[in-house]
Amino acid sequence: MSFQDKTLLCRDCNNEFVWTAGEQEFFASKGFNNPPSRCVDCRKKFKEEKKQGTVTTTITCKDCGNKGDVPFKPINPDDILCADCFKKSFSAPSAA
């Protein structure tokens, strides 16, 4: 199979980058069917952020109203507890 350099658009920075024939050959040898969606710099940045776990979301607790940060993106941000209220909910005696 013959590969040729292709110009792609990065999904993060919207800059054009070249996907070289050599990179395409490497992707094909690994069984990857899709081209990269990020340029080299954005790919490195994305991997670093993922490795460091820097994804945090600021929430407002549904019980006490305090603001806090959680290490994930909540499905329903209006239905989430801060760390203190979350701990209290597990230590409260059951009403059975």
C-alpha positions in Angstrom: 0.0 0.0 0.0 1.3 3.4 -0.9 1.0 6.3 1.6 1.2 10.0 1.0 1.5 12.9 3.4 -1.9 14.3 4.3 -2.8 17.7 5.9 -5.3 17.4 8.8 -7.0 19.8 11.1 -6.4 19.5 14.9 -9.6 19.2 16.9 -8.2 21.2 19.8 -6.2 24.1 18.4 -7.7 24.1 14.9 -4.3 24.3 13.3 -3.3 22.2 10.3 -0.7 19.5 10.7 0.8 17.0 8.4 0.2 13.3 8.9 3.2 11.9 7.2 3.3 8.8 5.1 5.6 7.1 7.7 3.1 7.8 10.5 0.3 6.4 8.3 2.3 3.3 7.7 2.9 2.9 11.4 -0.8 3.4 12.2 -1.7 0.8 9.6 0.8 -1.7 11.0 -0.8 -1.4 14.4 -4.3 -1.9 13.0 -5.5 1.7 13.5 -8.0 2.7 10.9 -8.6 6.3 11.8 -6.2 9.3 11.4 -5.1 11.2 14.5 -7.5 14.0 15.5 -4.9 16.1 17.3 -1.6 17.6 16.3 1.6 16.3 18.0 1.6 19.2 20.5 -2.0 18.8 21.5 -1.6 15.1 21.7 1.2 15.5 24.1 -0.8 18.0 26.2 -3.8 15.8 26.2 -1.8 12.8 27.4 -0.1 14.8 30.2 -3.4 16.2 31.4 -4.9 12.7 31.4 -1.9 11.3 33.2 -2.0 14.0 35.9 -5.7 13.7 36.4 -6.3 17.4 36.0 -10.0 17.0 35.1 -11.9 18.6 37.9 -15.4 20.2 38.1 -16.6 22.8 40.5 -20.0 21.8 42.0 -22.5 23.3 44.4 -23.6 20.8 47.1 -27.3 19.9 46.9 -27.5 19.6 50.7 -25.4 22.5 52.2 -24.9 24.7 49.2 -21.2 24.9 49.6 -19.0 24.9 46.5 -16.4 22.2 46.0 -14.3 20.5 43.4 -14.8 16.9 42.3 -12.3 14.9 40.2 -14.9 14.0 37.5 -17.7 15.5 35.4 -21.0 14.8 37.1 -23.9 13.5 35.0 -26.3 15.7 36.8 -24.4 18.7 38.5 -27.6 19.7 40.4 -27.7 16.3 42.2 -24.2 16.1 43.8 -22.9 16.3 47.3 -19.7 18.0 48.6 -17.1 15.7 50.3 -18.4 16.5 53.8 -22.1 15.8 53.1 -21.1 12.7 51.1 -19.2 11.4 54.2 -22.2 12.3 56.5 -24.6 10.4 54.3 -22.7 7.2 54.9 -22.3 7.7 58.7 -25.9 8.6 59.4 -27.9 5.8 61.1 -30.5 4.2 58.9 -34.2 4.9 59.6 -35.4 1.3 59.7 
